[in-house]
Amino acid sequence: MTNPQTMSNPDHVGPGPSNSILDVDGLRVGHAAAEAPGALSGTTVVLADPDVLTEGMVGGVDVRGGGPGTRETDLLDPRNVVERIHAVCLTGGSAFGLGAADGVMAGLFSDGIGLPMGAPGEVVPLVPSAVVFDLGRGGVFGAHPDAATGAAAYRAARVGGPVEVGCVGAGRGAKAGGFKGGVGTASATCADGSVVAALVVCNSLGEVVAPDGTFHAASVLLPQDTPEAELRAPSSADLEAARRAAVDVPAQVVGRPGLATTIGVVATDVTLTKAQCAKLAGVGHDGIGIAVRPAHTMLDGDTLFGLSTTRRPAPDLPGFHDILTQASLVVARAVVGAVLAATTVTTPAGTWRAYADAFPSAFGARGGRSGNG
């Protein structure tokens, strides 16, 4: 008997055309891999499109994990003066990886993009950043993204194009509980036509996959989140094989902070204040709580940025309520998307299995089901 893991969400109008963060008008995304020998890491940049957003985007932040690694988050406090930022840097490498933001800043500065400070060209780019812990997963503990990685991710974002997902950028070395993690994205349209979307790097200590092989967030998934196949509960044979394989996976270290972390952005095209962007990020964290168990632990550094590209007018209270309703759902869907898109990776440090390899029976034919969900 088929047991679908996707359903039509009655609170949801539908995803945008690409079901990605690029459905939010004014954003671009770029990835780059860390080039250091023995690195399994990288950097992802979410950029305010300089062709349409010369002043940048409004930003907020909410940090929920007990072991965060961040940069330039205090400036997002609504009590502080700066209103706009120019990019968000999501990167691997733990605290070392924060240096990737230097390369993003250098790229913005060379393009004349930043907070005006005087004469033409005298600008200071503002790039809030957050990291995940992936040190050692490529075989060399000290190999991490640096300014060159950040600069490459910035250049990729400037070029634009569809968002790559899975083991790319900041998600190259990510794991999600006992499975390979990565980068995922999802979008939603509200009743008034406004768009809410998320891009997430899932590197969680907690599990995204339930003991029966289904996803904790199965109830909020849409058919568009798995366009190639319908998700269903894995077979008993796959479950037993996965349990046997799990015996050979090193136990997760508990007791040292910062060894995991889910980070990302949740964005909208409507005009929001800094305080509203902080609320957007905060409600987005509910999506991590839907998708990851346990979430926001003392061993994670879970951090979400809320972004507004101000391409649509400010919403009224019911409109803002709709945006917040979708914020948690797109984050949860993006977390699952990251795990679904990930591929099995083997390095000298070990093997991290992809969900698709562990549970091939979970992917069934779409049948007569419409993709318009």
HELIX and SHEET records of a PDB file:
HELIX    1   1 ILE A   21  ASP A   23  5                                   3    
HELIX    2   2 ASP A   74  LEU A   76  5                                   3    
HELIX    3   3 SER A   94  GLY A   99  5                                   6    
HELIX    4   4 ALA A  100  SER A  110  1                                  11    
HELIX    5   5 ALA A  147  VAL A  159  1                                  13    
HELIX    6   6 GLY A  169  GLY A  171  5                                   3    
HELIX    7   7 ALA A  218  VAL A  220  5                                   3    
HELIX    8   8 PRO A  223  ASP A  225  5                                   3    
HELIX    9   9 SER A  236  ALA A  246  1                                  11    
HELIX   10  10 LYS A  274  ALA A  291  1                                  18    
HELIX   11  11 LEU A  317  ALA A  341  1                                  25    
HELIX   12  12 TYR A  355  ALA A  358  1                                   4    
HELIX   13  13 PRO A  360  ALA A  362  5                                   3    
SHEET    1   A 5 LEU A  27  ALA A  33  0                                        
SHEET    2   A 5 GLY A  42  ALA A  48 -1                                        
SHEET    3   A 5 ALA A  87  THR A  91 -1                                        
SHEET    4   A 5 SER A 129  VAL A 131  1                                        
SHEET    5   A 5 THR A  70  ARG A  71 -1                                        
SHEET    1   B 6 ARG A  84  ILE A  85  0                                        
SHEET    2   B 6 MET A  57  VAL A  63 -1                                        
SHEET    3   B 6 THR A 303  ARG A 312 -1                                        
SHEET    4   B 6 ILE A 263  VAL A 270  1                                        
SHEET    5   B 6 VAL A 195  CYS A 202 -1                                        
SHEET    6   B 6 GLY A 182  THR A 189 -1                                        
SHEET    1   C 2 LEU A 115  PRO A 116  0                                        
SHEET    2   C 2 VAL A 123  VAL A 124 -1                                        
SHEET    1   D 2 LYS A 175  ALA A 176  0                                        
SHEET    2   D 2 PHE A 179  LYS A 180 -1                                        
SHEET    1   E 2 GLU A 230  LEU A 231  0                                        
SHEET    2   E 2 PHE A 363  GLY A 364 -1                                        
SHEET    1   F 2 VAL A 345  THR A 347  0                                        
SHEET    2   F 2 GLY A 350  TRP A 352 -1                                        
END                                                                             
